[in-house]
Amino acid sequence: MIDVQRLGVLREVARQGSFNRAAAQLRLTPSAVSQQISALERSLGTAVVQRSTRGVAMTDAGRILVEAGDAIAAEISLAQREIERLAEAEQARLTVATFTSGGQRILPAALTRFAAVHPHVDFTVLELEPEESLPMVRAGAADIALAYHFDGPPPVRPGDRSGLTWTPLTDDPLWIVMPRDHPLAGRDSVAMAELGGQRWVHGCLFVADAVQHYAALAGIELRTACRGTDYVFAQALVRAGVGIGLIPSVALVADTTGLAIVELEPPRPTRYVGAVVRRRATPLARALLAALEQTVLADVRS
């Protein structure tokens, strides 16, 4: 039987990379931490850490235990939060985490659709990027997250140990956005290789890195005018003639005055929008998930 307390000590050692730093966080002596790890190893019959003068590193067995410990800690935190919710007032509550452009273009219509059926729900909306929102859903601090990922597998895979599920909502193509009087503004599409020497305004650090990657594939160098974290701000700078940008459809503002929107020819990055809930999500969370799906579907049909 694996001792849960010792498992918690191992997780802290893994995070800190040393017995001394783990002891400081746990308010124990380094000797006590070492004894806990040794006792854990004796109970398992195998080493879980590799000790050296530079600190400690996890063995394969240790990494498996740390991953299991993270899942257990998340489940315990979730159970505690759900118990706390049972003790709250009768007013229903739902906490939603969303990335900025999804919160501007997708979430409001979904909340309106949801509220028509569930009018007495109190909402808390958190503006967070996926790397922050998914752990909050896993820990029970948020009920649902509107998130995205770029090329490659989604951030949650079927059957993994996260306890989460990923529901794809929509593909969100990225467009080249440039001033209306730009020499390429009249084109239906443009290749990345044609954009060498352009000054770029980035509204997202992930997109900035993706642009660099595809520029390297095209054999061109980029000149960065702004490396920001807000697509609306980026579009304002493009409109002012500071440079061009690569912006997802969901993030395009309704007012495109002064802007030209041109398709980027393949190969190009793609953003995928989805929603994340716990596998044992509450009925309200699942109802909002259904509202998000219906909203995206209605937008596609229109």
N, C-alpha and C positions, 0 to 999 in steps of 0.2 A: 504494500500500500504506500503510495507517495504522500508524504506529509505536505499539506497545503502551505503551512507556514514556511517550511524549508523551500518550497517552490517559489514563494514570494521573495525570499532572500536571494535565490538564484536569479530571478528576473532583475532584481536591483543590481546584482553583480554584473550581469550582462549589459545593463544600461550604462553603468559607470566604468566598466573595464578594469576595476581593481577592488580588492577587499576593503581597503582603507576608505575610498570614496563611498562605497556601498554602506559601510558601517556608519559613516557620517550621516547619510540620508536616512538610515534606519534607526539612528540613535542607539547603536550597539557598539561594542568594541570590535576591532578587526579580528581579535581572537575568537569572539563569539560567532562572527560571520564565517570564519574558516571552519569552526566546529560544526556549524549547521550544514555547510557544503559537504564536509567529510561524512557526516551522518547520512546525508542524502545519497552520496556515492556508495556508502556501505549497504544501504537498503536496496539500491539498484544493482549492485555488483559491477559497476562500471564507472569510469571517470566522466564527470560532466564539465569540468574545466581543465584547461592546461595552464599551469602556474609557471611564471618566469619572473625574472627581475624587473621586467618592463610592465608587468601587470598580469592579467588573466584573460584567456580567450575561451570561448565555448567549444567543446568537442561536438561531434555530430549528435551524440546523445543529449548534450546540453542544449543545443539549438532546438531539438525536438521538444524538450521539456519547456523551454522558454516560450515557444510558440503555443504549446498547450496551456501554459500558465497565463499567457495573454488572453486566450479564449475564455479560460475559466474566470479571470478577473473581469472581463467584459460582461460575461453572463451574470456574475454576482452583482455588478454595478447595475445592470439592466433590471435584475430582479428587485433590487432595493428601490430603484426609481419607480417601477411599476407598483410596488407595495405602497410607496408614498402617494402615488396617484390615486390609489383606492381610498386613501384616507382624506383626500382633498374634498373640497365642496362639490356639490352635484354638478356645477357648471363644467361642461366638457372643454378640454383644452387640446390644442394641437400645435406642436412646434415644428416649423418648416425651415430647413436650411436651403439656400439657393445661391448659385453664382449670379453675378450682377445682371448680365444681359438676359439670362433666363428669368430673373425676377422682374425684369422690365417688360418682356415680350410674351412670355408663356404663362407664368404663375398667376397674374391678375385675373385673366379670363377663367382659369381653372378654379381659382378661389370663388369667383362669382358663381360658377356652375355648381360648385360644392355647397356654397351657402344657401342656394335655392332649395336644397334638400335637407341641409343641416344648419338651420339658421341660428342656433344657440351655441355655436362653438366659438371659443376665444382663441385667436391665433397669435402666436409669436413667430415672427419671421426673422431669420438670421442670415445676413449676407456673408457667405463664406465660399471659398474655393473648395473643390472636391477633396483635396488632401486634408482639409480641416473638417469638412462636413461629414464625410463618411465615418471617421472615428466617433463623431458625436452620435450618429445614428446607431452605431454598434454599441456604444455605452449607454444608450437610452436617453441621452441629453437632447436628441431631436427625434421626431417620429418619422420623418421622411426628408430626403435630400434630392433636390433637382441638381444634377451634376452633368459632367461631360468628360469625354476623353478624346484624344486624337488617334492617329493611326495605331493599330495594334489591338490587343485584346482589351475588353472592358476592365475597369478597376475591380470588379467583383466577378468571380468565375463560379459557374454552377458547382455545388458540392464542396466549395472551399470552407475553411474553418472560421471565416469571418462572421458567420451567422446572418449575412446580408443577402439580398437578392437584387439583381440589376434588371430593370425593365427598359429596353430601348424605346425611345419616344420618336426621335427624328434625326435624320442626317442633316447636318448644318454646314452646307458648302461655304467655302471662303472665297471672297471676291476681291479683286484689285479695286481699290477706291482711290481716285485721283481728282485733282481739280478739273472743273468743267473745261478749261481752256488748255489742258495738257495735250501735247501732240498725239498721244495714243487714245485720247478720250473717245474718238469716234469708232473705235474698233469693237467688234463683237467679242473678241477674245485676244489674249496676248500670252506669249510664252515667257517663262521665267528668264530664258536666255536673252530676251529683248530688253530686260529691265536692268542691265548692268549700268552702273554709274548713277542710278536714281537714288535720291535721298528717301529714306524710309521712316515712317512714323508708326511705331508699334503700340498697340493698345493692350497687349497681353504678353507677358514674358515667355509663355509657352509658344505662342505664335512667332515671336521674335526668334526663338531657337529653331523652330520649324523652317522659317524663311531662310535662315542661315544654311540649314541642311540642304534645302532644295536649290538654293543659289550655288552651293558647292557642286551639286550634281550637274547644274547647268554650266558650270565653269565661269561664273561671274563673281565679282566681289560686291558687297553691299556697303552703302554709306548710311549710317544710322543718324537720323536727325533727332529722334525721341524714342526712348525705350520706356514706355509708360505702362500703366495697369488699368486704363480706362478707355474703352472703345469710343465713347461719346467725345471725350477729350481728344482722342486721336483723330476722329472725323473733323472736329473743329480745326485742328491744325492742318489737316489735308485741305480743307476748304480755304484756309488762309494761304495756301501755297507753300507750306513748309516742306511737304514731300508727298509720297504716296503711301498707302497702307494695304494690308491684307486683313480683311475683317469678315467674320462669319455673318451669315444671313440674319440670324437671330439678333445680332448686335447692331445691325444697321438701323439708324434712327429713322423715324418716319419722314422727317424733313431732309431731303437730299438736295436741297437747293445749293447750287454751286459745285455739286459733286458729279462725277461720272463713275458708273459702276460697271466694271468690265470683267468677264470671266477669265480666270487663269487656266491655261491649258494644262493637261496632265503632262508629267507627274506633278501633283500638288498635294498639300496637306488637306485632310478632312477632319472636321470635328463632329463627334457623335454625342447627342444629348440623350440622357436617360434619367430615370428616377431610382433611388435606392431606398428600400425599407428593410426592416428585420424580417427574417423568415417567419417569426411569430408576431407579425405586425398587428397592431390594434385594428378593429373594424373601421375606425375613423381614418387611420392612415391608408388603409386599402381603398376607402371611398375616395380620398383625395388622389390617390394614384390613378383610379379609374377616371376621375375628372381630368387629370392631366392627359391621359390617353385620348379621351374624347375631345379635348380642346385641340390637341395637335392634329387629330384626324379631321376635325371640322375646318381647321386652318388649311390643311392640304386640299380639301374638297373645294374651298372657296378660292 
